[in-house]
Amino acid sequence: MKDPTQHYKAGLAFLSWLDGHQENNMLINRQDLCRSKAHYLSIIEQASISNVFSNPGIAFERILIWLETNY
């Protein structure tokens, strides 16, 4: 198990954005950039497996947008 991190909010904001609950995944002072692309890919995978998305269609569209922007 990993120790807690000060950047946990980045993952929460990312999931909230993916699920359509906010307009972007950015945090104050762009702390969202403190996490790696691999970390966000892991979040996508784990959230998909766990069925956490209440709006899977929106999440899928936003995942594609994020992938186009970041890869």
GUBA-857917 format. One record per residue (C-alpha): residue in one letter; x, y, z. Coordinates in steps of 0.1 Angstrom, whole numbers, padded with zeros to 4 digits, always signed. Example, Ala and Ser with C-alpha at 12.3 -4.5 7.8 and 13.67 -1.06 7.14 Angstrom:
! residues 2
a+0123-0045+0078;s+0137-0011+0071;
***
This chain:
! residues 71
m+0000+0000+0000;k+0012+0035-0009;d+0014+0063+0016;p-0012+0091+0013;t-0002+0120-0010;q-0009+0157-0010;h-0020+0153-0046;y-0050+0130-0040;k-0074+0158-0051;a-0061+0155-0087;g-0076+0121-0090;l-0109+0131-0075;a-0112+0161-0098;f-0103+0140-0128;l-0130+0114-0119;s-0155+0141-0113;w-0148+0157-0147;l-0149+0123-0165;d-0183+0117-0150;g-0197+0150-0161;h-0199+0167-0127;q-0176+0196-0135;e-0165+0214-0166;n-0127+0207-0164;n-0103+0186-0144;m-0080+0215-0134;l-0071+0223-0098;i-0059+0256-0083;n-0023+0263-0093;r-0026+0234-0118;q-0018+0208-0091;d-0035+0184-0115;l-0002+0185-0134;c+0016+0169-0105;r+0003+0135-0115;s+0017+0115-0144;k-0003+0104-0174;a+0002+0068-0163;h-0014+0077-0130;y-0045+0090-0148;l-0046+0060-0171;s-0046+0038-0140;i-0075+0058-0125;i-0095+0054-0158;e-0089+0016-0157;q-0098+0012-0120;a-0129+0034-0123;s-0141+0014-0154;i-0136-0019-0137;s-0154-0007-0105;n-0183+0008-0125;v-0181+0041-0106;f-0193+0062-0135;s-0229+0073-0132;n-0227+0087-0168;p-0206+0061-0187;g-0214+0078-0221;i-0200+0111-0209;a-0171+0094-0193;f-0162+0076-0225;e-0164+0108-0245;r-0142+0127-0220;i-0117+0098-0219;l-0113+0101-0257;i-0109+0139-0254;w-0083+0134-0227;l-0064+0108-0247;e-0064+0130-0278;t-0051+0159-0258;n-0024+0140-0239;y-0012+0114-0264;
***
